[in-house]
Amino acid sequence: MKKVLEIFITFSAILRFEASAQQLEKPAVFFDLGNVIVNTSNWKDVHYFESALQILSELEHAGISSNLIANIPDSFGSSCEAKFERLKGFMEEVWRPGAQPFDWNQFDSVYVPPSDDLSKPHPYLFVGAASHICPRPMLFLGEDLEEVRTAEELGIGAFPVGTGPQPMFPSVAEIQNLARTMQADCDFIRIWHQIQVAIGFHGCLMKSPAAHAIERSPGILR
């Protein structure tokens, strides 16, 4: 009986280890917001892209974390709290009447710059996001080619979704492969992030956006 129990304990430990390893290998996906997740070509008629809704649903089903890296202007507020609250209110103001409401629960976190001069394509947001994700793979999906290049230069997986009528998202399998193709140098990323924090650049990180859980970077993306 003792031998059977030992085998059971060992087998359980192996299963837990494998599950942990599989979770570690799952990438974190970071989306741009405007003209990637939502159509902002007309600020009086903002709404989801159908292709964005589909990929968000597929990622959730696959257990892959979806997050946002968004340029929020200083005009939205002087603090992280003010920026996030204004962003939520602004989305409601410009949203298409009768359209499916924007759902913050689809995202595990939102990362925005502390000031306009650190907005994308500046590396700041990418470094901050990657510093919390490492050593997990990370993929950025955006429509701006300069932002995509910035991510790639940092060793972060990136994919341009295009600027057509609907963003062209890769499949979940392609997302996983793209994220693993380019792996950021985590030591380099963390050192760069620590330097940014040391000189006073504290980013705004909102975890569980629907719950208004706000912190200043450094923090942990979950």
C-alpha positions in Angstrom: 0.0 0.0 0.0 2.9 2.3 0.9 4.5 1.6 -2.5 1.3 2.4 -4.3 0.9 5.7 -2.4 4.5 6.7 -3.3 3.8 5.9 -7.0 0.6 8.0 -6.9 2.4 10.9 -5.2 5.3 10.8 -7.8 2.8 10.6 -10.7 0.8 13.5 -9.3 4.0 15.6 -9.0 4.9 14.8 -12.6 1.5 15.9 -13.8 1.7 19.2 -11.9 5.1 19.9 -13.3 4.0 19.2 -16.8 0.9 21.4 -16.4 3.1 24.2 -15.0 5.6 23.9 -17.9 2.7 24.0 -20.4 1.4 27.2 -18.8 4.8 28.8 -18.8 5.1 28.1 -22.5 1.8 29.7 -23.4 2.5 33.2 -24.8 1.0 36.4 -23.6 -0.6 38.4 -26.4 -0.5 42.2 -26.4 -2.8 44.0 -28.7 -2.9 47.6 -29.8 -6.4 49.0 -29.2 -7.3 51.5 -32.0 -7.8 50.0 -35.5 -6.8 46.6 -34.1 -9.3 45.6 -31.6 -11.8 48.4 -32.3 -12.5 50.4 -35.5 -11.5 54.0 -34.7 -11.6 55.3 -38.3 -14.7 57.3 -37.3 -14.6 58.6 -33.7 -18.4 58.9 -33.7 -18.9 55.3 -34.6 -16.3 53.2 -32.7 -17.0 49.4 -32.6 -15.4 46.0 -32.5 -13.8 44.5 -35.5 -15.5 41.1 -36.1 -12.1 39.5 -36.7 -10.9 40.9 -33.3 -13.8 39.4 -31.5 -13.1 36.0 -33.1 -9.4 35.9 -32.1 -10.1 37.1 -28.6 -12.6 34.3 -28.2 -10.2 31.7 -29.6 -7.3 32.9 -27.4 -9.6 32.7 -24.3 -10.6 29.1 -25.3 -6.9 28.2 -25.7 -6.1 29.6 -22.2 -3.8 32.3 -23.7 -3.7 35.7 -22.0 -4.9 38.8 -23.9 -3.6 42.2 -22.9 -3.6 45.8 -24.3 -0.7 48.2 -24.9 -2.4 51.5 -25.6 -1.3 55.1 -26.2 -3.4 57.2 -23.8 -2.7 60.9 -24.0 -1.8 63.2 -21.1 -5.0 65.1 -21.9 -6.9 62.1 -20.4 -5.4 62.9 -16.9 -2.3 63.5 -14.9 -2.4 60.2 -13.0 -2.8 56.5 -13.9 -6.2 56.4 -12.2 -7.4 59.5 -14.1 -6.2 58.1 -17.4 -7.9 54.7 -17.0 -11.2 56.2 -15.8 -11.2 58.7 -18.7 -10.4 55.9 -21.2 -13.4 53.9 -20.0 -15.7 56.9 -20.1 -14.4 57.9 -23.5 -15.0 54.4 -25.0 -18.6 54.6 -23.8 -19.0 58.1 -25.3 -17.8 57.2 -28.8 -19.2 53.7 -29.0 -21.6 52.8 -31.7 -25.2 52.8 -30.4 -26.6 49.3 -30.2 -23.3 47.6 -30.9 -21.9 44.9 -28.7 -20.5 46.8 -25.7 -16.7 46.9 -25.2 -15.8 44.2 -22.6 -12.8 45.0 -20.4 -13.1 41.4 -19.0 -11.5 40.2 -22.2 -8.1 41.5 -21.1 -5.9 40.6 -18.2 -4.1 43.9 -18.2 -3.8 47.3 -19.9 -0.4 49.0 -20.0 -0.2 52.7 -20.9 2.6 55.3 -20.9 3.1 57.7 -18.1 3.5 60.6 -20.5 3.1 61.4 -24.2 6.8 61.3 -25.0 6.9 57.6 -23.9 4.1 56.5 -26.1 4.5 53.9 -28.8 6.6 53.5 -30.9 9.0 54.4 -28.1 10.3 51.2 -26.6 9.1 52.1 -23.1 5.8 50.2 -23.2 7.2 47.1 -24.8 10.1 47.0 -22.3 7.7 47.4 -19.4 5.3 44.7 -20.7 8.1 42.2 -21.5 9.7 42.7 -18.1 6.6 41.3 -16.5 6.1 38.5 -18.9 9.6 37.0 -19.1 10.5 34.2 -19.5 7.1 33.5 -21.1 6.9 34.2 -24.9 5.2 37.4 -25.9 3.6 38.6 -29.1 2.5 42.1 -30.1 -0.2 42.5 -32.7 -0.5 46.0 -34.2 -1.3 47.9 -37.4 1.5 50.4 -37.1 4.7 49.1 -38.8 7.0 51.3 -36.8 5.6 49.9 -33.6 5.9 46.4 -34.9 9.6 47.0 -35.8 10.3 48.4 -32.3 8.9 45.3 -30.7 11.0 43.1 -33.1 14.2 45.1 -32.3 13.7 44.2 -28.6 13.5 40.5 -29.5 9.7 40.5 -28.9 7.5 38.6 -31.4 5.4 40.9 -33.4 2.9 40.7 -36.3 1.4 43.5 -38.4 -2.4 42.9 -38.8 -2.7 45.3 -41.7 -4.9 48.3 -42.3 -7.6 46.8 -44.4 -11.4 46.7 -43.7 -10.7 43.9 -41.1 -7.4 43.3 -39.3 -5.8 40.0 -40.5 -5.0 38.1 -37.3 -2.8 35.0 -37.3 -4.4 31.8 -36.0 -3.9 30.7 -32.4 -1.3 28.1 -33.6 0.5 30.8 -35.6 0.4 33.1 -32.6 2.1 30.5 -30.4 4.8 29.8 -33.1 5.4 33.5 -33.7 5.8 34.2 -30.0 8.3 31.4 -29.6 10.3 32.3 -32.8 11.6 35.5 -31.2 12.4 35.4 -27.5 13.4 38.6 -25.7 16.6 38.6 -23.7 15.0 38.7 -20.3 18.1 39.9 -18.4 18.5 42.8 -20.8 14.8 43.7 -20.7 14.7 43.7 -16.9 17.9 45.8 -16.6 16.5 48.3 -19.1 13.2 48.4 -17.2 14.9 48.9 -13.9 16.9 51.8 -15.3 13.7 53.4 -16.6 12.1 53.0 -13.2 15.2 54.3 -11.4 15.2 57.6 -13.4 11.5 58.1 -12.6 9.6 56.6 -15.5 6.7 54.7 -13.7 4.3 53.3 -16.2 0.6 52.7 -15.6 -0.5 49.1 -15.3 -4.1 48.1 -14.9 -4.6 44.5 -13.9 -8.0 43.0 -14.3 -9.3 46.2 -16.1 -12.9 45.5 -15.3 -12.2 45.5 -11.6 -10.3 48.8 -11.7 -7.1 47.3 -10.1 -4.5 49.9 -10.8 -0.8 50.0 -9.9 2.3 51.8 -10.9 5.0 49.8 -12.6 6.9 47.7 -11.6 4.0 45.2 -11.1 3.0 41.7 -12.2 0.8 40.9 -15.1 -1.5 38.1 -14.4 
